[in-house]
Amino acid sequence: MIKRYTLKLIAVFIFTAFFCQPSWAKEDTAQLSLKKTAVSKQNVHLYKIKQGDVISAIIRKIPGITEDDIPDNYRIIKQLNPDIANLNKLYAGQIIKLPGKSNSPVTTPSRSTGTQTYKIKKGDSLITIIDRELKIKTDTLKTLNLIKSMNPRIANANKIYAGQVIKLPGRTVVVQTPGDAKIVEQAVASPTESQNQPGEIIKIKEKIVMSQAAKLAVIKHILTEMNASILTSGNYYLPISKTGQVTIDCAKIPVIEFDDKTAVFLDWENRLNDSLKKMIRENWKNFSIIKVDKKDDVVAILRKIIAATKAYSITKRDTPMSTGSLPPVEVVVDWQIAQKDPKQNRSLIQALRFVPENNSLLPKAIKNYARKNGLIITEIDGENGLAGKPEEIYSLPPIPVFPATSAKDFSYALVTHLGFIARKDADVKVFDVAKDGFNLSIKADVLINNADKKYIIYSRSLPLQFINVFKGKGYGLILIDGSDSPKVIMEKILPRLAIPSTYGYFSFSGVDKNQAPFTFGFTGTKIKTDKDQYIIDFAIDDGMRSLIGELWQASFARY
């Protein structure tokens, strides 16, 4: 009896094992899935952040990664890098741990954890700065390359100038090998490091995902700039026969219409069933259906949309974009959207810029100038969506314009602009009949009264005897030629009036003024008085002139 009962019990157990397998399998699968996402320290590699990198793009570079794997890998990377509070806010030169093996292992000599700024002094070089400020006596070349990566605007390490502000590593970390990820800290410490008390618990801020409404607002803004229309309310009708039609609720499935007759349906929550998708694809060849997942970021959605148009392309930017010519402006951006066929000039080029930590937004003057020159810059906050500064309001006086057709008129305009009392076509009498028995006078192009000395600007030939007489009477003679260019005239007049000046190409960097990474420059004459003045030969954009006046306290005149 007991034996029979035992056999029945074994039979029930076997029955349960076979027929209840799906529920057990699900539980086991969940456990296996969890184990798969756990990465051992031996299965990691190091990656050095480049200018413009974003975490989603970095994850996509990991071998074998699909779009569906991005959220899990984001969590893994966060676990591997507990010192990074926000993975969406990385900086160039930073080194992070990634799961898996790298296709191209990076042997990274050093990285910066914490930065400091340094203002270049006269006679400085990057080598002397490394030796004196960072106290690094070995691996100088590696440290030099690190500093160059932290300061992408330095094109030539041998050309730095006094007053320039650069970033230096606050603490140098030497990595022995990418495999074992051993870290040896040197003596140079981050200024805030010593303030942390032992045992201090630092709470890691959780990632805040951009809302669907914010994503849609960003996408709508970008697509509108591409001359596309996006319908997010009302109904969209697709006729399927003489009497029937398909009605799409645009509030649930936004519809995008491009000027090349392409239409795209954004299926946010997989609302369209397979039969309807098949019907649309078979009857309307220029219509595309894009499935949008909640985990898709703005770039992922845009890439899907633009891939469906066949007229546009979206590419990652690893180098700054240039816009305008007078002055040429370079701006660091993350992505570029452009038409594939440059002959089709239906829209401007767009640049997308994700605003990272400790990096301010671009000044409106830069964005407005870029737009005037064919480049639309859209700034995006990774959490809140569209970002941008309010319009700057400046009190901008008219720019003085010097006449360049006459050497005399240009000279007069220049010296009066600089605050000198002067007269044109002034009679200068040296000898008088009543006193000396004869007359000797000339008509000066410009006569300048400067404190206790007078200066004569003269554009015609003058005998040497006359020159000596006027010098003997205490006049300062400035001889110019009627055919001289404004540049040459300034080179003759300004030194005689003891006004410091230089002619050359002048560069301006937003980073030097704690602004976003942009650079521009122009050729002209720089005059040093109570503030810098630039004399240029082109019509500078008023917004750019306002920006230079605001950040660099400089003024302009042109000819």
C-alpha angles and dihedrals in degrees: 000000000000090000091053090049090050092052091051091050091051090049092052091049092051091046091052093047093054103038098040093049097112094063092045090046091053092053092046091047090054090052093047091048090053092051091050091060093052108095122198121225089248091059099062137091134195126249127193114218115238127205109282097017118147123193096241091055091047091053091051089058092061108105114258095013119141129190090261091057095057098089094049092046090048088057092046093051090049089054091048091051107042091159092066109083096191122021090196090066109061129150133216113270094026116130122218135181117244129191120251132017121312120237088220110026114216119220099203116194097194146346139195123248103183125000138225131199126235130192113221115241127205110281094020123139127182090249093055090046091053090050099041104032103030096032090223113152099168132046088030093155092051091050090047090055090048092053090048090053090051090050106043091171090069100093094172121032089206093058112069123135137214113270094027114131118219136178120248129188112265093204125013117220119192116208114207099197135348091234103060095026093214112173126206116191121213126211099267104097132194111258091237095043096081091052093065110097120222112271094019111157114219115201114221113226111236118236113264109213118216111254121246090247091053092047090050091049091052093047092046091052093049095045092047088056086055090058090253126131124221120200114208099162138041126026133304117209128210115188112221099175141354091282105022138068143175115239119208120197102223092198088066100029110029116211123215121201119194125200090246089068092257116139126196128194115209105213098194100177103020091262096151112087121225096254092054091047090051092048092052094047093048097047104034113042094180092056122090132190117213122194110217119198123205089240093056112110123215094269093049091052093046092050090054092048096046092046087060095054098059087200099079137048133204118205136178114249117222094169132049119270119239124215135173129013108228092069107003110219127202120200129186109231136164106221138018128209118195141150116269092223108056090197090067099079097182098126142017126254113269127211123196119207123187111209110233130198118290090010118112126218120268115268113258089239090063093047093046092048090049091051091051087055097048103270121111113198118201117189118206130195109214091224107029104032124225114038134182145138122261116254112282114234114208132178097233120185119206114274113252112244119204119207109246099186095080127043089210095051093045092050092050093048091048098051095042090049087056091054102259122142106239143161130205123227091009120175109233112195117196102168128030128204094226093051106027103021094245141049126246120174140138134200106242118211088221129003114201125198108204114173107288096350135068126211128204120207107200126179101186132072115278126194115249091240090059091047091053092047093052092046089050089054091055100257120142109226120209108185117198134168124242089232095052117123119238089254092056093044091054090049089056100042106038099057091048089054090049093243114146112233141155136190121219148086114313122202128203125196126194091207089061088061096043090258132128117292106280132129136190139160146178142194121254147106118293116208119195114212126129085323135005116283124190122205108200137174099221137068105259120208111260092227092053090046089052091049093052090047091050099044102027100027091229132141134207143220126177140196 
